[in-house]
Every structure is written in C-alpha cells, then in structure tokens.
Amino acid sequence: MLEQQQIFMRILVALILGGIIGLERQYHDKPAGFATNTLICVGSAVFAIMSITSAFYWGGDPARIAAQIVAGVGFLGAGSILRDGNKISGLTTAAGIWLVAAVGMAIGYGQYFIGIAATTSVLILQLFVRRLMLIFDYVALSDSLTIKCTPNFEIVEKIKSVFKNNKAEIIKEEIHKENGLLVLKLVVNMSATKYQNIVKDLAPLEDVKSIDK
C-alpha cells in the first residue's frame, strides 16, 4: 500500500517533469504547451497510482487501469495531427503527448529513474539534436525536379533565372512536351533551404503549373 507521502511525491515529480517538457514546447510555440503536457503527465501518474491502489484493496492486475492510458492518449495525439494537401503536421506534438504520458506512468509506478531519464532524453533531442540537424538544411545536394509549365520558352528562362538568383546550379536539364505543357526535368545542386526559396519564388508565376521533387 502506498503511503500518502509517496503518493504526494510521485504526483509532484510528475508535475515537475511534465512542466519541464511543457515549457520547452511552449517556448517553441507548439499546440501542446505547458498546461497540456503537465496535465497529461500528472493525469497518467494518478491513473498509475490508482491502478496500484485498486489492486491492493480489491485485487487484480495493478496495470489494468494504467493500460488504458495508452489507448486514451492516442485520441489526444490524433487530435493534434493535421493534414493540408500532401503536408502532414503535428506528428512531433502527437509523439510528445504519447511520451509525456509514458513519463507520468513511470513516475506513478515509482520508477523515478525511467521518468527522469526519458525527460532528459527529450530535452536533449529537442534542444540540441534538432538544432544540429538544421545544419543539413544548408548542405547542398544534387536533387531532381520536374516542373510543368505552359509551352512558352520565355517562362523557361524565367524559371532558370529563379534558380540562378537562388544560387542553385542546374547540372542537367531535359525539356519535352506532355499533354500540351512543357515538362522540365532538372538535376539541381541545392540545399533544402534553397529549394524552399525556389518554390516560393516560382509559386506566383501563373505559367508554372506544378513543381514535383
């Protein structure tokens, strides 16, 4: 049977760890911020504590109630995932909600080391590793692009000038007609950041019908 001091300590630790993760998310202006992460972490810890308590008083599996946390958190995570055309956003937020619930469960079961280690790992990932990965956005790599436009060679020159202005080197080009449109198949030496800038510059051109990578 858990003593009141133990219960209080576990809820307090869950509150602190959930708050730490939540502050990082709030700082980066994510949908699930301080309050959301803290509530999920504390709630998961309470469910884990109640699972242990109910098993002590009435018997049964001490993981019975806590096991439902995994399913319940899935609904919260699914609500944060949005799709806009071919772009899907919110996956990191959903994964964060899932992990915060796991931290709360670990603390609720008295596994402080697991909860603290998981929280530390998340902070290292979010604060340092992801920033390190941003470096790769500026590394130039060869990539293939297919651009469809109206059959007008003036627009082709405009498209090439966009690449030139963004200092993206066209290594190879192939032009042919398809369904009444000009199809430009290009091999370009560019970074991810330059690609995004090129797409932004080409988007306002009415003659450009599609850009596929």
Residue pairs with C-beta under 8 A, 6 or more apart in sequence:
1 53
1 56
2 49
2 52
2 53
2 56
6 110
7 49
10 45
10 49
10 107
10 108
10 110
11 42
11 45
11 46
11 49
13 45
13 107
13 112
13 115
14 41
14 42
14 44
14 45
14 103
14 104
14 107
14 108
14 115
15 38
15 41
15 42
17 41
17 103
17 104
17 107
17 115
17 116
17 119
18 37
18 38
18 39
18 40
18 41
18 42
18 100
18 103
18 104
19 34
19 37
19 38
19 41
20 119
20 123
21 37
21 41
21 96
21 99
21 100
21 103
21 119
21 122
21 123
22 32
22 33
22 34
22 35
22 36
22 37
22 38
22 100
23 34
24 122
24 123
24 126
24 127
25 32
25 33
25 34
25 36
25 37
25 93
25 96
26 33
26 34
28 126
30 92
30 93
30 96
31 80
31 90
31 93
32 80
32 93
32 96
32 97
36 97
37 96
37 97
37 100
40 73
40 76
40 97
40 100
40 101
40 104
41 100
41 101
41 103
41 104
41 107
42 104
43 101
43 104
44 66
44 69
44 73
44 100
44 101
44 102
44 103
44 104
44 105
44 108
45 104
45 105
45 107
45 108
46 108
47 65
47 66
47 68
47 69
47 105
47 108
48 65
48 66
48 69
48 104
48 105
48 107
48 108
48 109
49 108
50 65
51 62
51 63
51 64
51 65
51 66
51 108
52 62
52 108
52 109
54 60
54 64
54 65
55 61
55 62
55 64
56 62
66 105
66 108
66 109
69 101
69 104
69 105
70 101
73 97
73 98
73 101
74 98
76 97
77 93
77 94
77 95
77 97
77 98
78 94
80 90
80 93
80 94
80 97
81 88
81 89
81 90
81 91
81 93
81 94
82 88
82 89
82 90
83 89
96 122
99 118
99 122
102 118
103 115
103 118
103 119
104 115
106 112
106 114
106 115
106 118
107 115
136 192
137 191
137 192
137 193
138 191
138 192
138 193
139 191
140 189
140 190
140 191
140 194
141 189
141 190
141 191
142 171
142 187
142 188
142 189
143 187
143 188
143 190
143 195
143 213
144 185
144 186
144 187
144 188
144 213
145 184
145 185
145 186
145 187
145 188
145 211
145 212
145 213
146 183
146 184
146 185
146 186
146 210
146 211
146 212
146 213
147 159
147 183
147 184
147 186
147 202
147 208
147 210
147 211
147 212
148 178
148 181
148 182
148 183
148 184
148 208
148 209
148 210
149 155
149 156
149 159
149 181
149 182
149 184
149 205
149 207
149 208
149 209
150 181
150 182
150 207
150 209
151 177
151 180
151 181
151 182
152 182
152 207
153 182
155 182
155 205
155 207
155 208
156 175
156 182
156 184
158 205
158 207
159 184
159 202
159 205
159 208
160 170
162 198
162 201
162 202
163 169
163 170
163 186
163 188
163 190
163 198
165 201
166 190
166 194
166 197
166 198
166 201
167 194
168 188
168 189
168 190
168 194
168 195
168 198
169 188
169 189
169 190
170 186
170 187
170 188
171 187
171 188
171 189
172 186
172 187
173 184
173 185
173 186
173 187
174 184
174 185
174 186
175 182
175 183
175 184
175 185
176 182
176 183
176 185
177 183
181 209
190 198
195 213
199 211
202 208
202 211
